[in-house]
């Protein structure tokens, strides 16, 4: 199964995914690139910018309308 398919399957469950989760679960180092690939296939993915406890920001991705 490709990384794109693993990410898509994850998002279809209604869960969001962060870069750290993608690395731990699927070995995906470049989640933003995989999200871009999926968006090019017309997959409706929403980006949510979050902030951790130390003030650093990161992206979280989820399917729209799920």
PQR file of N, CA, C, O and H, with PARSE charges and radii, in Angstrom:
ATOM      1  N   UNK A   1       0.848  -1.179   0.000 -0.4000 1.5000
ATOM      2  CA  UNK A   1       0.000   0.000   0.000 -0.0000 2.0000
ATOM      3  C   UNK A   1       0.893   1.241   0.000  0.5500 1.7000
ATOM      4  O   UNK A   1       1.874   1.303   0.740 -0.5500 1.4000
ATOM      5  N   UNK A   2       0.556   2.213  -0.818 -0.4000 1.5000
ATOM      6  CA  UNK A   2       1.366   3.426  -0.905 -0.0000 2.0000
ATOM      7  C   UNK A   2       1.118   4.326   0.309  0.5500 1.7000
ATOM      8  O   UNK A   2       0.127   4.179   1.024 -0.5500 1.4000
ATOM      9  H   UNK A   2      -0.242   2.162  -1.419  0.4000 1.0000
ATOM     10  N   UNK A   3       2.043   5.256   0.515 -0.4000 1.5000
ATOM     11  CA  UNK A   3       1.872   6.213   1.603 -0.0000 2.0000
ATOM     12  C   UNK A   3       0.617   7.046   1.391  0.5500 1.7000
ATOM     13  O   UNK A   3      -0.114   7.328   2.341 -0.5500 1.4000
ATOM     14  H   UNK A   3       2.847   5.376  -0.067  0.4000 1.0000
ATOM     15  N   UNK A   4       0.366   7.441   0.147 -0.4000 1.5000
ATOM     16  CA  UNK A   4      -0.845   8.220  -0.140 -0.0000 2.0000
ATOM     17  C   UNK A   4      -2.086   7.442   0.262  0.5500 1.7000
ATOM     18  O   UNK A   4      -3.001   8.003   0.865 -0.5500 1.4000
ATOM     19  H   UNK A   4       0.960   7.212  -0.625  0.4000 1.0000
ATOM     20  N   UNK A   5      -2.129   6.163  -0.064 -0.4000 1.5000
ATOM     21  CA  UNK A   5      -3.298   5.349   0.266 -0.0000 2.0000
ATOM     22  C   UNK A   5      -3.433   5.177   1.778  0.5500 1.7000
ATOM     23  O   UNK A   5      -4.545   5.203   2.305 -0.5500 1.4000
ATOM     24  H   UNK A   5      -1.386   5.707  -0.554  0.4000 1.0000
ATOM     25  N   UNK A   6      -2.316   5.001   2.475 -0.4000 1.5000
ATOM     26  CA  UNK A   6      -2.363   4.873   3.932 -0.0000 2.0000
ATOM     27  C   UNK A   6      -2.911   6.143   4.569  0.5500 1.7000
ATOM     28  O   UNK A   6      -3.738   6.081   5.479 -0.5500 1.4000
ATOM     29  H   UNK A   6      -1.413   4.980   2.046  0.4000 1.0000
ATOM     30  N   UNK A   7      -2.448   7.292   4.090 -0.4000 1.5000
ATOM     31  CA  UNK A   7      -2.923   8.575   4.632 -0.0000 2.0000
ATOM     32  C   UNK A   7      -4.404   8.756   4.316  0.5500 1.7000
ATOM     33  O   UNK A   7      -5.177   9.172   5.179 -0.5500 1.4000
ATOM     34  H   UNK A   7      -1.776   7.342   3.352  0.4000 1.0000
ATOM     35  N   UNK A   8      -4.797   8.449   3.101 -0.4000 1.5000
ATOM     36  CA  UNK A   8      -6.200   8.585   2.714 -0.0000 2.0000
ATOM     37  C   UNK A   8      -7.092   7.672   3.551  0.5500 1.7000
ATOM     38  O   UNK A   8      -8.150   8.100   4.013 -0.5500 1.4000
ATOM     39  H   UNK A   8      -4.169   8.111   2.400  0.4000 1.0000
ATOM     40  N   UNK A   9      -6.689   6.446   3.748 -0.4000 1.5000
ATOM     41  CA  UNK A   9      -7.463   5.520   4.581 -0.0000 2.0000
ATOM     42  C   UNK A   9      -7.598   6.048   6.005  0.5500 1.7000
ATOM     43  O   UNK A   9      -8.662   5.942   6.614 -0.5500 1.4000
ATOM     44  H   UNK A   9      -5.830   6.098   3.373  0.4000 1.0000
ATOM     45  N   UNK A  10      -6.524   6.612   6.528 -0.4000 1.5000
ATOM     46  CA  UNK A  10      -6.542   7.181   7.868 -0.0000 2.0000
ATOM     47  C   UNK A  10      -7.554   8.329   7.948  0.5500 1.7000
ATOM     48  O   UNK A  10      -8.364   8.391   8.872 -0.5500 1.4000
ATOM     49  H   UNK A  10      -5.660   6.698   6.033  0.4000 1.0000
ATOM     50  N   UNK A  11      -7.495   9.229   6.975 -0.4000 1.5000
ATOM     51  CA  UNK A  11      -8.394  10.383   6.977 -0.0000 2.0000
ATOM     52  C   UNK A  11      -9.852   9.961   6.792  0.5500 1.7000
ATOM     53  O   UNK A  11     -10.752  10.587   7.354 -0.5500 1.4000
ATOM     54  H   UNK A  11      -6.837   9.179   6.225  0.4000 1.0000
ATOM     55  N   UNK A  12     -10.089   8.923   6.023 -0.4000 1.5000
ATOM     56  CA  UNK A  12     -11.464   8.455   5.785 -0.0000 2.0000
ATOM     57  C   UNK A  12     -12.125   7.895   7.043  0.5500 1.7000
ATOM     58  O   UNK A  12     -13.349   7.772   7.091 -0.5500 1.4000
ATOM     59  H   UNK A  12      -9.359   8.415   5.567  0.4000 1.0000
ATOM     60  N   UNK A  13     -11.337   7.556   8.055 -0.4000 1.5000
ATOM     61  CA  UNK A  13     -11.922   7.085   9.310 -0.0000 2.0000
ATOM     62  C   UNK A  13     -12.488   8.231  10.134  0.5500 1.7000
ATOM     63  O   UNK A  13     -13.137   8.008  11.156 -0.5500 1.4000
ATOM     64  H   UNK A  13     -10.343   7.656   8.016  0.4000 1.0000
ATOM     65  N   UNK A  14     -12.237   9.481   9.679 -0.4000 1.5000
ATOM     66  CA  UNK A  14     -12.733  10.648  10.400 -0.0000 2.0000
ATOM     67  C   UNK A  14     -11.713  11.240  11.353  0.5500 1.7000
ATOM     68  O   UNK A  14     -11.987  12.240  12.018 -0.5500 1.4000
ATOM     69  H   UNK A  14     -11.710   9.663   8.849  0.4000 1.0000
ATOM     70  N   UNK A  15     -10.534  10.628  11.425 -0.4000 1.5000
ATOM     71  CA  UNK A  15      -9.480  11.136  12.299 -0.0000 2.0000
ATOM     72  C   UNK A  15      -8.650  12.183  11.565  0.5500 1.7000
ATOM     73  O   UNK A  15      -8.576  12.193  10.336 -0.5500 1.4000
ATOM     74  H   UNK A  15     -10.312   9.816  10.885  0.4000 1.0000
ATOM     75  N   UNK A  16      -8.025  13.064  12.348 -0.4000 1.5000
ATOM     76  CA  UNK A  16      -7.071  13.984  11.745 -0.0000 2.0000
ATOM     77  C   UNK A  16      -5.688  13.348  11.819  0.5500 1.7000
ATOM     78  O   UNK A  16      -5.508  12.308  12.453 -0.5500 1.4000
ATOM     79  H   UNK A  16      -8.084  13.055  13.346  0.4000 1.0000
ATOM     80  N   UNK A  17      -4.712  13.976  11.167 -0.4000 1.5000
ATOM     81  CA  UNK A  17      -3.346  13.463  11.201 -0.0000 2.0000
ATOM     82  C   UNK A  17      -2.367  14.625  11.207  0.5500 1.7000
ATOM     83  O   UNK A  17      -2.549  15.622  10.508 -0.5500 1.4000
ATOM     84  H   UNK A  17      -4.858  14.821  10.652  0.4000 1.0000
ATOM     85  N   UNK A  18      -1.333  14.470  12.006 -0.4000 1.5000
ATOM     86  CA  UNK A  18      -0.272  15.465  12.098 -0.0000 2.0000
ATOM     87  C   UNK A  18       1.009  14.859  11.529  0.5500 1.7000
ATOM     88  O   UNK A  18       1.096  13.644  11.352 -0.5500 1.4000
ATOM     89  H   UNK A  18      -1.186  13.660  12.574  0.4000 1.0000
ATOM     90  N   UNK A  19       2.001  15.699  11.243 -0.4000 1.5000
ATOM     91  CA  UNK A  19       3.264  15.149  10.736 -0.0000 2.0000
ATOM     92  C   UNK A  19       3.906  14.125  11.679  0.5500 1.7000
ATOM     93  O   UNK A  19       4.464  13.128  11.223 -0.5500 1.4000
ATOM     94  H   UNK A  19       1.931  16.686  11.387  0.4000 1.0000
ATOM     95  N   UNK A  20       3.830  14.366  12.973 -0.4000 1.5000
ATOM     96  CA  UNK A  20       4.415  13.433  13.925 -0.0000 2.0000
ATOM     97  C   UNK A  20       3.682  12.092  13.916  0.5500 1.7000
ATOM     98  O   UNK A  20       4.312  11.037  13.989 -0.5500 1.4000
ATOM     99  H   UNK A  20       3.377  15.177  13.344  0.4000 1.0000
ATOM    100  N   UNK A  21       2.353  12.133  13.827 -0.4000 1.5000
ATOM    101  CA  UNK A  21       1.581  10.896  13.733 -0.0000 2.0000
ATOM    102  C   UNK A  21       1.901  10.145  12.448  0.5500 1.7000
ATOM    103  O   UNK A  21       2.054   8.923  12.458 -0.5500 1.4000
ATOM    104  H   UNK A  21       1.841  12.990  13.768  0.4000 1.0000
ATOM    105  N   UNK A  22       2.002  10.875  11.344 -0.4000 1.5000
ATOM    106  CA  UNK A  22       2.290  10.247  10.052 -0.0000 2.0000
ATOM    107  C   UNK A  22       3.642   9.549  10.077  0.5500 1.7000
ATOM    108  O   UNK A  22       3.796   8.464   9.516 -0.5500 1.4000
ATOM    109  H   UNK A  22       1.878  11.867  11.336  0.4000 1.0000
ATOM    110  N   UNK A  23       4.605  10.160  10.718 -0.4000 1.5000
ATOM    111  CA  UNK A  23       5.926   9.552  10.820 -0.0000 2.0000
ATOM    112  C   UNK A  23       5.864   8.284  11.668  0.5500 1.7000
ATOM    113  O   UNK A  23       6.408   7.250  11.279 -0.5500 1.4000
ATOM    114  H   UNK A  23       4.479  11.041  11.173  0.4000 1.0000
ATOM    115  N   UNK A  24       5.212   8.359  12.810 -0.4000 1.5000
ATOM    116  CA  UNK A  24       5.142   7.212  13.707 -0.0000 2.0000
ATOM    117  C   UNK A  24       4.310   6.062  13.170  0.5500 1.7000
ATOM    118  O   UNK A  24       4.689   4.900  13.310 -0.5500 1.4000
ATOM    119  H   UNK A  24       4.770   9.199  13.125  0.4000 1.0000
ATOM    120  N   UNK A  25       3.177   6.381  12.555 -0.4000 1.5000
ATOM    121  CA  UNK A  25       2.260   5.335  12.093 -0.0000 2.0000
ATOM    122  C   UNK A  25       2.650   4.743  10.744  0.5500 1.7000
ATOM    123  O   UNK A  25       2.532   3.535  10.537 -0.5500 1.4000
ATOM    124  H   UNK A  25       2.869   7.325  12.442  0.4000 1.0000
ATOM    125  N   UNK A  26       3.115   5.590   9.826 -0.4000 1.5000
ATOM    126  CA  UNK A  26       3.299   5.153   8.438 -0.0000 2.0000
ATOM    127  C   UNK A  26       4.698   5.400   7.874  0.5500 1.7000
ATOM    128  O   UNK A  26       4.963   5.058   6.721 -0.5500 1.4000
ATOM    129  H   UNK A  26       3.211   6.571   9.994  0.4000 1.0000
ATOM    130  N   UNK A  27       5.589   5.983   8.661 -0.4000 1.5000
ATOM    131  CA  UNK A  27       6.933   6.267   8.175 -0.0000 2.0000
ATOM    132  C   UNK A  27       6.980   7.378   7.145  0.5500 1.7000
ATOM    133  O   UNK A  27       7.902   7.431   6.331 -0.5500 1.4000
ATOM    134  H   UNK A  27       5.374   6.260   9.597  0.4000 1.0000
ATOM    135  N   UNK A  28       5.991   8.270   7.170 -0.4000 1.5000
ATOM    136  CA  UNK A  28       5.900   9.369   6.210 -0.0000 2.0000
ATOM    137  C   UNK A  28       6.640  10.577   6.777  0.5500 1.7000
ATOM    138  O   UNK A  28       6.226  11.152   7.784 -0.5500 1.4000
ATOM    139  H   UNK A  28       5.242   8.227   7.831  0.4000 1.0000
ATOM    140  N   UNK A  29       7.733  10.955   6.124 -0.4000 1.5000
ATOM    141  CA  UNK A  29       8.526  12.107   6.558 -0.0000 2.0000
ATOM    142  C   UNK A  29       7.970  13.414   6.007  0.5500 1.7000
ATOM    143  O   UNK A  29       8.123  14.461   6.638 -0.5500 1.4000
ATOM    144  H   UNK A  29       8.069  10.488   5.306  0.4000 1.0000
ATOM    145  N   UNK A  30       7.332  13.372   4.848 -0.4000 1.5000
ATOM    146  CA  UNK A  30       6.863  14.589   4.187 -0.0000 2.0000
ATOM    147  C   UNK A  30       5.338  14.540   4.022  0.5500 1.7000
ATOM    148  O   UNK A  30       4.826  14.391   2.912 -0.5500 1.4000
ATOM    149  H   UNK A  30       7.208  12.522   4.336  0.4000 1.0000
ATOM    150  N   UNK A  31       4.634  14.668   5.137 -0.4000 1.5000
ATOM    151  CA  UNK A  31       3.176  14.592   5.102 -0.0000 2.0000
ATOM    152  C   UNK A  31       2.578  15.659   4.200  0.5500 1.7000
ATOM    153  O   UNK A  31       1.632  15.370   3.466 -0.5500 1.4000
ATOM    154  H   UNK A  31       5.050  14.789   6.038  0.4000 1.0000
ATOM    155  N   UNK A  32       3.093  16.872   4.228 -0.4000 1.5000
ATOM    156  CA  UNK A  32       2.540  17.946   3.396 -0.0000 2.0000
ATOM    157  C   UNK A  32       2.596  17.583   1.917  0.5500 1.7000
ATOM    158  O   UNK A  32       1.687  17.925   1.161 -0.5500 1.4000
ATOM    159  H   UNK A  32       3.861  17.106   4.823  0.4000 1.0000
ATOM    160  N   UNK A  33       3.644  16.900   1.503 -0.4000 1.5000
ATOM    161  CA  UNK A  33       3.759  16.476   0.099 -0.0000 2.0000
ATOM    162  C   UNK A  33       2.709  15.415  -0.229  0.5500 1.7000
ATOM    163  O   UNK A  33       2.121  15.436  -1.310 -0.5500 1.4000
ATOM    164  H   UNK A  33       4.382  16.622   2.117  0.4000 1.0000
ATOM    165  N   UNK A  34       2.475  14.496   0.692 -0.4000 1.5000
ATOM    166  CA  UNK A  34       1.451  13.466   0.466 -0.0000 2.0000
ATOM    167  C   UNK A  34       0.053  14.100   0.428  0.5500 1.7000
ATOM    168  O   UNK A  34      -0.791  13.695  -0.371 -0.5500 1.4000
ATOM    169  H   UNK A  34       2.953  14.479   1.571  0.4000 1.0000
ATOM    170  N   UNK A  35      -0.187  15.089   1.288 -0.4000 1.5000
ATOM    171  CA  UNK A  35      -1.466  15.796   1.288 -0.0000 2.0000
ATOM    172  C   UNK A  35      -1.648  16.520  -0.038  0.5500 1.7000
ATOM    173  O   UNK A  35      -2.742  16.517  -0.602 -0.5500 1.4000
ATOM    174  H   UNK A  35       0.499  15.418   1.937  0.4000 1.0000
ATOM    175  N   UNK A  36      -0.594  17.135  -0.533 -0.4000 1.5000
ATOM    176  CA  UNK A  36      -0.651  17.821  -1.819 -0.0000 2.0000
ATOM    177  C   UNK A  36      -0.993  16.835  -2.941  0.5500 1.7000
ATOM    178  O   UNK A  36      -1.806  17.144  -3.813 -0.5500 1.4000
ATOM    179  H   UNK A  36       0.295  17.137  -0.075  0.4000 1.0000
ATOM    180  N   UNK A  37      -0.379  15.661  -2.920 -0.4000 1.5000
ATOM    181  CA  UNK A  37      -0.699  14.626  -3.915 -0.0000 2.0000
ATOM    182  C   UNK A  37      -2.187  14.280  -3.879  0.5500 1.7000
ATOM    183  O   UNK A  37      -2.832  14.171  -4.921 -0.5500 1.4000
ATOM    184  H   UNK A  37       0.282  15.410  -2.212  0.4000 1.0000
ATOM    185  N   UNK A  38      -2.721  14.111  -2.678 -0.4000 1.5000
ATOM    186  CA  UNK A  38      -4.138  13.749  -2.536 -0.0000 2.0000
ATOM    187  C   UNK A  38      -5.048  14.880  -3.006  0.5500 1.7000
ATOM    188  O   UNK A  38      -6.078  14.629  -3.631 -0.5500 1.4000
ATOM    189  H   UNK A  38      -2.197  14.200  -1.831  0.4000 1.0000
ATOM    190  N   UNK A  39      -4.680  16.102  -2.711 -0.4000 1.5000
ATOM    191  CA  UNK A  39      -5.488  17.245  -3.162 -0.0000 2.0000
ATOM    192  C   UNK A  39      -5.508  17.339  -4.683  0.5500 1.7000
ATOM    193  O   UNK A  39      -6.516  17.735  -5.268 -0.5500 1.4000
ATOM    194  H   UNK A  39      -3.843  16.306  -2.203  0.4000 1.0000
ATOM    195  N   UNK A  40      -4.407  16.981  -5.321 -0.4000 1.5000
ATOM    196  CA  UNK A  40      -4.368  16.967  -6.781 -0.0000 2.0000
ATOM    197  C   UNK A  40      -5.319  15.923  -7.361  0.5500 1.7000
ATOM    198  O   UNK A  40      -5.714  16.011  -8.524 -0.5500 1.4000
ATOM    199  H   UNK A  40      -3.588  16.659  -4.846  0.4000 1.0000
ATOM    200  N   UNK A  41      -5.682  14.940  -6.547 -0.4000 1.5000
ATOM    201  CA  UNK A  41      -6.650  13.912  -6.950 -0.0000 2.0000
ATOM    202  C   UNK A  41      -8.061  14.308  -6.508  0.5500 1.7000
ATOM    203  O   UNK A  41      -8.966  13.474  -6.484 -0.5500 1.4000
ATOM    204  H   UNK A  41      -5.361  14.869  -5.603  0.4000 1.0000
ATOM    205  N   UNK A  42      -8.241  15.578  -6.159 -0.4000 1.5000
ATOM    206  CA  UNK A  42      -9.529  16.150  -5.741 -0.0000 2.0000
ATOM    207  C   UNK A  42     -10.064  15.575  -4.437  0.5500 1.7000
ATOM    208  O   UNK A  42     -11.277  15.490  -4.247 -0.5500 1.4000
ATOM    209  H   UNK A  42      -7.506  16.256  -6.179  0.4000 1.0000
ATOM    210  N   UNK A  43      -9.171  15.181  -3.542 -0.4000 1.5000
ATOM    211  CA  UNK A  43      -9.590  14.745  -2.213 -0.0000 2.0000
ATOM    212  C   UNK A  43      -9.738  16.007  -1.359  0.5500 1.7000
ATOM    213  O   UNK A  43      -8.790  16.783  -1.242 -0.5500 1.4000
ATOM    214  H   UNK A  43      -8.186  15.250  -3.696  0.4000 1.0000
ATOM    215  N   UNK A  44     -10.918  16.222  -0.761 -0.4000 1.5000
ATOM    216  CA  UNK A  44     -11.155  17.444   0.020 -0.0000 2.0000
ATOM    217  C   UNK A  44     -10.531  17.353   1.414  0.5500 1.7000
ATOM    218  O   UNK A  44     -11.121  16.783   2.332 -0.5500 1.4000
ATOM    219  H   UNK A  44     -11.688  15.592  -0.856  0.4000 1.0000
ATOM    220  N   UNK A  45      -9.344  17.917   1.559 -0.4000 1.5000
ATOM    221  CA  UNK A  45      -8.616  17.866   2.831 -0.0000 2.0000
ATOM    222  C   UNK A  45      -8.488  19.282   3.374  0.5500 1.7000
ATOM    223  O   UNK A  45      -8.113  20.211   2.658 -0.5500 1.4000
ATOM    224  H   UNK A  45      -8.865  18.380   0.814  0.4000 1.0000
ATOM    225  N   UNK A  46      -8.805  19.423   4.643 -0.4000 1.5000
ATOM    226  CA  UNK A  46      -8.742  20.713   5.328 -0.0000 2.0000
ATOM    227  C   UNK A  46      -7.474  20.769   6.179  0.5500 1.7000
ATOM    228  O   UNK A  46      -7.094  19.779   6.804 -0.5500 1.4000
ATOM    229  H   UNK A  46      -9.109  18.669   5.225  0.4000 1.0000
ATOM    230  N   UNK A  47      -6.827  21.927   6.198 -0.4000 1.5000
ATOM    231  CA  UNK A  47      -5.653  22.151   7.035 -0.0000 2.0000
ATOM    232  C   UNK A  47      -6.058  22.975   8.247  0.5500 1.7000
ATOM    233  O   UNK A  47      -6.712  24.010   8.118 -0.5500 1.4000
ATOM    234  H   UNK A  47      -7.136  22.732   5.690  0.4000 1.0000
ATOM    235  N   UNK A  48      -5.666  22.511   9.417 -0.4000 1.5000
ATOM    236  CA  UNK A  48      -5.895  23.243  10.662 -0.0000 2.0000
ATOM    237  C   UNK A  48      -4.527  23.518  11.273  0.5500 1.7000
ATOM    238  O   UNK A  48      -3.749  22.591  11.499 -0.5500 1.4000
ATOM    239  H   UNK A  48      -5.135  21.670   9.523  0.4000 1.0000
ATOM    240  N   UNK A  49      -4.233  24.780  11.538 -0.4000 1.5000
ATOM    241  CA  UNK A  49      -2.966  25.147  12.163 -0.0000 2.0000
ATOM    242  C   UNK A  49      -3.168  25.112  13.674  0.5500 1.7000
ATOM    243  O   UNK A  49      -4.077  25.744  14.213 -0.5500 1.4000
ATOM    244  H   UNK A  49      -4.865  25.533  11.354  0.4000 1.0000
ATOM    245  N   UNK A  50      -2.304  24.364  14.337 -0.4000 1.5000
ATOM    246  CA  UNK A  50      -2.389  24.209  15.797 -0.0000 2.0000
ATOM    247  C   UNK A  50      -1.109  24.722  16.441  0.5500 1.7000
ATOM    248  O   UNK A  50      -0.096  24.930  15.773 -0.5500 1.4000
ATOM    249  H   UNK A  50      -1.566  23.851  13.900  0.4000 1.0000
ATOM    250  N   UNK A  51      -1.178  24.920  17.739 -0.4000 1.5000
ATOM    251  CA  UNK A  51      -0.023  25.378  18.509 -0.0000 2.0000
ATOM    252  C   UNK A  51       0.200  24.398  19.657  0.5500 1.7000
ATOM    253  O   UNK A  51      -0.742  24.021  20.354 -0.5500 1.4000
ATOM    254  H   UNK A  51      -2.001  24.751  18.281  0.4000 1.0000
ATOM    255  N   UNK A  52       1.466  23.987  19.849 -0.4000 1.5000
ATOM    256  CA  UNK A  52       1.755  23.065  20.945 -0.0000 2.0000
ATOM    257  C   UNK A  52       1.957  23.841  22.245  0.5500 1.7000
ATOM    258  O   UNK A  52       1.817  25.064  22.266 -0.5500 1.4000
ATOM    259  H   UNK A  52       2.231  24.294  19.284  0.4000 1.0000
ATOM    260  N   UNK A  53       2.279  23.149  23.306 -0.4000 1.5000
ATOM    261  CA  UNK A  53       2.432  23.763  24.622 -0.0000 2.0000
ATOM    262  C   UNK A  53       3.587  24.731  24.732  0.5500 1.7000
ATOM    263  O   UNK A  53       3.643  25.518  25.676 -0.5500 1.4000
ATOM    264  H   UNK A  53       2.392  22.156  23.289  0.4000 1.0000
ATOM    265  N   UNK A  54       4.518  24.690  23.779 -0.4000 1.5000
ATOM    266  CA  UNK A  54       5.662  25.591  23.821 -0.0000 2.0000
ATOM    267  C   UNK A  54       5.546  26.726  22.804  0.5500 1.7000
ATOM    268  O   UNK A  54       6.507  27.461  22.575 -0.5500 1.4000
ATOM    269  H   UNK A  54       4.472  24.051  23.012  0.4000 1.0000
ATOM    270  N   UNK A  55       4.373  26.867  22.198 -0.4000 1.5000
ATOM    271  CA  UNK A  55       4.133  27.961  21.276 -0.0000 2.0000
ATOM    272  C   UNK A  55       4.521  27.705  19.834  0.5500 1.7000
ATOM    273  O   UNK A  55       4.440  28.615  19.008 -0.5500 1.4000
ATOM    274  H   UNK A  55       3.592  26.271  22.384  0.4000 1.0000
ATOM    275  N   UNK A  56       4.940  26.491  19.508 -0.4000 1.5000
ATOM    276  CA  UNK A  56       5.298  26.159  18.120 -0.0000 2.0000
ATOM    277  C   UNK A  56       4.042  25.757  17.359  0.5500 1.7000
ATOM    278  O   UNK A  56       3.147  25.112  17.905 -0.5500 1.4000
ATOM    279  H   UNK A  56       5.006  25.752  20.178  0.4000 1.0000
ATOM    280  N   UNK A  57       3.992  26.143  16.100 -0.4000 1.5000
ATOM    281  CA  UNK A  57       2.824  25.809  15.287 -0.0000 2.0000
ATOM    282  C   UNK A  57       3.122  24.615  14.378  0.5500 1.7000
ATOM    283  O   UNK A  57       4.264  24.374  13.987 -0.5500 1.4000
ATOM    284  H   UNK A  57       4.720  26.666  15.655  0.4000 1.0000
ATOM    285  N   UNK A  58       2.069  23.885  14.060 -0.4000 1.5000
ATOM    286  CA  UNK A  58       2.162  22.748  13.158 -0.0000 2.0000
ATOM    287  C   UNK A  58       0.806  22.556  12.487  0.5500 1.7000
ATOM    288  O   UNK A  58      -0.211  23.064  12.958 -0.5500 1.4000
ATOM    289  H   UNK A  58       1.141  24.081  14.378  0.4000 1.0000
ATOM    290  N   UNK A  59       0.806  21.824  11.395 -0.4000 1.5000
ATOM    291  CA  UNK A  59      -0.433  21.592  10.654 -0.0000 2.0000
ATOM    292  C   UNK A  59      -1.044  20.254  11.050  0.5500 1.7000
ATOM    293  O   UNK A  59      -0.335  19.289  11.335 -0.5500 1.4000
ATOM    294  H   UNK A  59       1.632  21.410  11.013  0.4000 1.0000
ATOM    295  N   UNK A  60      -2.336  20.219  11.060 -0.4000 1.5000
ATOM    296  CA  UNK A  60      -3.099  18.996  11.236 -0.0000 2.0000
ATOM    297  C   UNK A  60      -4.053  18.930  10.049  0.5500 1.7000
ATOM    298  O   UNK A  60      -4.619  19.945   9.644 -0.5500 1.4000
ATOM    299  H   UNK A  60      -2.912  21.003  10.828  0.4000 1.0000
ATOM    300  N   UNK A  61      -4.228  17.752   9.502 -0.4000 1.5000
ATOM    301  CA  UNK A  61      -5.060  17.600   8.314 -0.0000 2.0000
ATOM    302  C   UNK A  61      -6.230  16.683   8.605  0.5500 1.7000
ATOM    303  O   UNK A  61      -6.106  15.705   9.342 -0.5500 1.4000
ATOM    304  H   UNK A  61      -3.768  16.927   9.831  0.4000 1.0000
ATOM    305  N   UNK A  62      -7.391  17.021   8.002 -0.4000 1.5000
ATOM    306  CA  UNK A  62      -8.564  16.174   8.143 -0.0000 2.0000
ATOM    307  C   UNK A  62      -9.399  16.272   6.881  0.5500 1.7000
ATOM    308  O   UNK A  62      -9.279  17.225   6.112 -0.5500 1.4000
ATOM    309  H   UNK A  62      -7.491  17.815   7.403  0.4000 1.0000
ATOM    310  N   UNK A  63     -10.241  15.281   6.679 -0.4000 1.5000
ATOM    311  CA  UNK A  63     -11.139  15.299   5.530 -0.0000 2.0000
ATOM    312  C   UNK A  63     -12.252  16.305   5.809  0.5500 1.7000
ATOM    313  O   UNK A  63     -12.753  16.401   6.930 -0.5500 1.4000
ATOM    314  H   UNK A  63     -10.339  14.507   7.304  0.4000 1.0000
ATOM    315  N   UNK A  64     -12.623  17.040   4.790 -0.4000 1.5000
ATOM    316  CA  UNK A  64     -13.749  17.957   4.906 -0.0000 2.0000
ATOM    317  C   UNK A  64     -15.038  17.132   4.872  0.5500 1.7000
ATOM    318  O   UNK A  64     -15.123  16.120   4.176 -0.5500 1.4000
ATOM    319  H   UNK A  64     -12.216  16.962   3.880  0.4000 1.0000
ATOM    320  N   UNK A  65     -16.029  17.578   5.627 -0.4000 1.5000
ATOM    321  CA  UNK A  65     -17.361  16.943   5.637 -0.0000 2.0000
ATOM    322  C   UNK A  65     -17.333  15.499   6.110  0.5500 1.7000
ATOM    323  O   UNK A  65     -18.141  14.690   5.653 -0.5500 1.4000
ATOM    324  H   UNK A  65     -15.960  18.400   6.192  0.4000 1.0000
ATOM    325  N   UNK A  66     -16.431  15.157   7.007 -0.4000 1.5000
ATOM    326  CA  UNK A  66     -16.405  13.793   7.546 -0.0000 2.0000
ATOM    327  C   UNK A  66     -16.777  13.846   8.993  0.5500 1.7000
ATOM    328  O   UNK A  66     -16.821  12.810   9.658 -0.5500 1.4000
ATOM    329  H   UNK A  66     -15.774  15.813   7.378  0.4000 1.0000
TER
END
